[in-house]
Amino acid sequence: MLLEALSSAILGLALAWAAYHRLSHRLPAPALVLPTGVAGALFGAFVMNTALDGNLLTILIGAVIVSVASLSLLLRPAGRLRRHSATA
């Protein structure tokens, strides 16, 4: 259990760092991005361990899926939103 939690936390931190490094212009401060990646990975590992009681690989796959989904919620639009008036 400890190995699964530690592995998923490290994986979530690596995913969050890579996302911030690649998409820093679309993400908030790293003080929010890094813990979100770790928390998402830990939650994903918990859900996969509870639901499937699987091996380490399936638990880490679940950790990656939930971590990426959590990080995607932090993304902002790339450009400015175009707003048209009702009369245009």
C-alpha positions in Angstrom: 0.0 0.0 0.0 2.8 2.4 0.8 4.6 1.6 -2.5 1.4 2.3 -4.4 0.8 5.6 -2.6 4.4 6.8 -3.0 4.6 5.7 -6.7 1.3 7.5 -7.5 2.4 10.7 -5.7 5.7 10.8 -7.5 3.9 10.1 -10.8 1.4 12.9 -10.1 4.1 15.3 -9.3 6.0 14.4 -12.5 2.8 14.9 -14.6 2.0 18.2 -12.9 5.6 19.4 -13.5 5.5 18.4 -17.1 2.1 20.0 -17.6 3.3 23.3 -16.0 6.6 23.2 -18.0 4.7 22.7 -21.3 1.6 24.8 -20.7 2.7 27.5 -18.2 1.0 30.2 -20.1 -2.4 28.5 -19.7 -2.1 27.3 -16.1 -2.2 29.1 -12.8 0.7 29.3 -10.4 2.8 26.2 -9.7 1.8 26.3 -6.1 -1.7 25.2 -7.3 -0.7 23.0 -10.2 1.7 20.7 -8.4 -0.5 19.8 -5.4 -3.4 19.3 -7.8 -1.5 16.7 -9.8 -0.4 14.9 -6.7 -3.8 14.9 -5.1 -5.4 13.7 -8.3 -3.0 10.8 -8.6 -3.5 9.8 -5.0 -7.2 9.9 -5.4 -7.0 7.9 -8.6 -4.9 5.3 -6.9 -7.3 5.1 -4.0 -10.3 4.6 -6.4 -8.6 2.0 -8.5 -7.3 0.1 -5.4 -10.8 0.2 -3.8 -12.8 -0.7 -6.9 -10.5 -3.3 -8.6 -8.0 -4.3 -5.9 -5.6 -4.7 -8.8 -1.9 -4.9 -9.2 0.5 -1.9 -9.2 0.1 -1.3 -13.0 -3.6 -0.9 -12.9 -3.4 1.3 -9.9 -0.9 3.6 -11.6 -3.0 3.8 -14.7 -5.9 5.0 -12.6 -3.6 7.5 -10.9 -2.5 8.9 -14.3 -6.1 9.2 -15.6 -7.4 11.0 -12.6 -4.3 13.2 -12.3 -4.5 14.3 -15.9 -8.3 14.9 -15.6 -7.6 17.1 -12.5 -4.9 19.1 -14.2 -7.1 19.6 -17.3 -9.7 21.4 -15.1 -7.1 24.1 -14.3 -6.5 25.0 -18.0 -7.5 28.4 -19.2 -8.4 29.2 -22.8 -5.5 29.9 -25.1 -6.7 33.1 -26.6 -9.1 35.8 -25.7 -12.7 34.9 -25.9 -14.5 36.6 -28.8 -17.7 38.1 -27.7 -20.1 39.3 -30.3 -23.0 41.6 -29.5 -26.5 40.5 -30.2 -27.0 43.1 -32.9 -23.9 42.1 -34.9 
